[in-house]
Amino acid sequence: MRALVVDPAASETVRLGEVAEPVPGPGQVLVEVSHASLNHGDLNDARSGRVPVGAVLGSDAAGVVVRAAADGTGPAVGTRVVALTSGAFAERVAIDVGALAEVPGGLDPARAVALPVAGVAALRSLRAAGLGPGKRVLVTGASGGVGRFAVQLAARAGARVIASVGSAARAEGLAESGADEVLVGLEGLREPVDIVIDSVGGPQLVAAWSLLAPGGSVQSVGWTSGEPAVFPPYATVGPAKSLSSFVIDSDAGADLAVLTALAAEGALTVETGWQGPWDRFDEAAEALRARRIRGKAVLEVTSR
């Protein structure tokens, strides 16, 4: 079968190639993939060596179950599903039943597939930070996939949301999504915040830390700037507050079920800034890296 595999000789270190068919384990279903979603983390995985040369890239997949799990768990053949799983950029993927959720009727798989990494990261990081009504929540990189979901989920919880973007052009739609304030960078933000969901890293992470109220939490969910974060002397001395690293480290199925239900109801907007066939991977990757995409990039997995 065909898949997008890591290849350092390719222009984006990824190429469309042939790999062996997956063999599902007892608690896995086999899914025929129709759509995949591209994340900054996928690009970093390909370039950093975290995904070995020749291995299938990707984490977000949506499609249809074509073989049920041998142990009787999980969805039946013909069920539309979305999953957070390794090796997602392939025509067929063997997926743990705990890593997927059924796609509700009326929800397009091209929208559902945008939810796994970005939606789960937004949901879990806000939960870990202690989200609640009345909290002041700063979301950096708010125009990206994680950011747009974090803005909406924080607003739904009754928080006051400050969305930070890299340029005025990238602010479109954030106020409508629930942001009470939309800023370019952190210009003009003076009042302390209780929670920071940071996907930028670098100097902006340092600045966000300085704005954090006592008892507050910064969740570091990404580092799209690629720049070092240099804290001045004594920046970490004072009233207790926390800077936490973040990773999705357990099955995402239950949280995906929550997110897909919200999206199907229209309570969570999924913005797709780029969509096209997977043989245009280089185009999508370059646009994502250059920050020309608002929301998510979706790949259509086309069969021969």
Secondary structure, DSSP 4 states (H G I P E B T S, - for coil): -EEEEE-TTSTTSEEEEE-PPP---TTEEEEEEEEEEE-HHHHHHHHHSSSPTTSBP-SEEEEEEEE--TTS-SPPTT-EEEEE-TT-SBSEEEEEGGGEEEPPTT--HHHHTTSHHHHHHHHHHHHHHT--TT-EEEESSTTBHHHHHHHHHHHHTT-EEEEEESSGGGGTTTTTTT-SEEEETTTT--S-EEEEEESS-HHHHHHHHHTEEEEEEEEE---TT-----PPTTTT-SS--EEEE----S--HHHHHHHHHHHHHTSS---EEEEEEGGGHHHHHHHHHTT--SBEEEEE----
